[in-house]
């Protein structure tokens, strides 16, 4: 196992606990005690980022936004701030998952493995050639897991790509929020997950729609779900 994980937290004891847990699983760990240091250390070798929210100078949401300018590696927020509004802000800033403190070893390990597995698939570890699908001015290259708008490559997170790809594979079918959540996140649906789906759909529309307020690609059937014609 060669995956490299960056742990960003201003508390030495938290970084130490995560370091021990994940190195025992065979991961390479690099540590940063604040956002500035994390941004300086960030490069293409990082496979996953575990990011605290409450840090001095720059909070985790601000750091996440800046990280998204440099990487599509999954970002797992690990924080004591566990309100739905906090999670929504985390996903809006580009985070992929959210785990609240205190956390169990098993839960952290499961989340890390799921995010890394999804990231490696997204990065293009392909099993067979797939189609290029065109939707208006949007082009989805399923073989290389890439999306283009007017021939310009878009920077989608792995979850955004998976949502788009899943809706494309099920064209003309209305897919419920619970079906999307359980398929993409591999977890049982719960009421608050609907908000998570809405945030990711909104972020995705901002990238692929000419007018996100009047989407032509991903459409909503209120009370039922989402679909692509």
Phi, psi and omega in degrees: 000121186243008183296140180251129183241131174263129177249120183243110181200139182277357178261120182300322184292324178293315179300321181295317179298313181295321179302311181297314182299314188275329174293329175295338177270358176097005180277150170275133183240132167240146187242147173222136185266357176199174184295320181300314180295321180297317181293327177290326182274343186293128173209185186290351180279348183280126180264339183200144178237127173255118195235124174285156179265309187273094179228155179290156177070292176239129175280171185298327180294318178295319179296319181299316179301318179289324177296324182293345175281345186242339187208152172254009178301143181298144179240121179253113175284132179233106192204160176279348180277102189244013178289156179301324180294326177293317180295318179300317179296322178297314179292323180295330181276358175113007178287156181256332181206167189214120180234128184267147174275146355286149182239156176268155178301315183298319182294317178298315182297318179296315180297316181298314181296319181294317180293320179293319179299315180296320182295318182292325174295315180298325182290350172111025173281083192270149180259329181202159180295138179235176190279163165257121184250135180245130177230103186056239181267008182261137178234126181247114178265098186288336179290316183260003179057047181234150181231135181235141174239119185052043177073001178262128182290132179266150176260094178260145170288165181297322179293319177299317178297317182297320178298312180299313182297319181294319178294324178294317180295339180242043183304143179071005174253137176279121182255123183287161178299322180294321179294318178298313184297313183291330179283316186276318184267347179058039177226161176291139181291142172222164189304315183295342181295336179300323178294322177300314179299315182300319181295315181293321176297317179298315179297320179295317179298324179299332184268328188250346184260141175296318177230096184301335179285339178228071188295138176258343185259294178266114184251154182250135168252104189303131180084353183238317181151211186230154177204161173241132180298000000 
